[in-house]
Amino acid sequence: MKGIKVKTHYFRVKKIGESKGVNDPDKIIEEVEWKSSSELEMVEHAYPEDIEFLVNIIRTEQKRKKR
């Protein structure tokens, strides 16, 4: 974002059951969804420069699980 200093955090999580929602008391989380790497590439991103980074993390994790 031009002129604005932004720091983005990504978290790798494991889905272990059904969710009853996200605890967001400050109401700063815009959206939460579970996506595959192929779905992730199709989403309109606020930070498109992060797509390759995120897809690589997912694919690396998938390869690690297959071993």
C-alpha positions as CSV (number, residue, x, y, z in Angstrom):
1,M,0.0,0.0,0.0
2,K,1.6,3.3,-1.1
3,G,2.2,5.8,1.7
4,I,0.9,3.5,4.5
5,K,3.2,1.2,6.4
6,V,1.4,-2.2,6.7
7,K,2.5,-5.3,8.6
8,T,0.6,-8.5,7.7
9,H,0.7,-11.7,9.8
10,Y,-0.2,-15.2,8.4
11,F,-0.8,-18.2,10.6
12,R,-0.6,-21.8,9.7
13,V,-3.3,-23.7,11.5
14,K,-4.8,-27.1,11.6
15,K,-8.5,-27.6,11.4
16,I,-9.6,-30.1,14.0
17,G,-13.4,-29.8,14.0
18,E,-16.3,-27.6,13.2
19,S,-15.9,-23.9,14.1
20,K,-18.5,-21.9,16.0
21,G,-17.0,-18.7,14.6
22,V,-13.9,-16.5,15.2
23,N,-13.2,-14.8,18.4
24,D,-12.6,-11.2,17.2
25,P,-13.6,-8.7,19.9
26,D,-12.0,-5.8,18.1
27,K,-13.8,-6.7,14.8
28,I,-10.6,-6.4,12.8
29,I,-10.7,-9.7,11.0
30,E,-12.3,-9.2,7.6
31,E,-12.7,-12.8,6.5
32,V,-11.7,-16.3,7.5
33,E,-12.0,-19.3,5.1
34,W,-10.2,-22.6,4.5
35,K,-8.7,-22.7,1.0
36,S,-6.7,-25.2,-1.0
37,S,-3.6,-23.9,-2.9
38,S,-5.6,-24.0,-6.2
39,E,-8.5,-22.0,-4.6
40,L,-6.1,-19.5,-3.1
41,E,-4.7,-18.6,-6.5
42,M,-8.2,-17.8,-7.7
43,V,-9.1,-15.3,-4.8
44,E,-8.8,-11.6,-5.3
45,H,-6.1,-10.6,-2.8
46,A,-5.6,-7.4,-1.0
47,Y,-1.9,-8.2,-1.2
48,P,-1.4,-10.0,-4.5
49,E,2.4,-10.0,-4.0
50,D,1.8,-12.6,-1.2
51,I,0.0,-15.2,-3.3
52,E,3.2,-17.1,-4.4
53,F,4.5,-17.1,-0.8
54,L,1.2,-18.5,0.6
55,V,0.8,-21.1,-2.2
56,N,4.4,-22.3,-1.6
57,I,3.8,-22.8,2.1
58,I,0.6,-24.9,1.4
59,R,2.3,-27.0,-1.3
60,T,5.4,-27.6,0.9
61,E,3.1,-28.8,3.8
62,Q,1.2,-31.1,1.4
63,K,4.4,-32.7,0.2
64,R,5.7,-33.1,3.7
65,K,2.4,-34.9,4.7
66,K,2.8,-37.4,1.8
67,R,6.2,-38.6,3.0
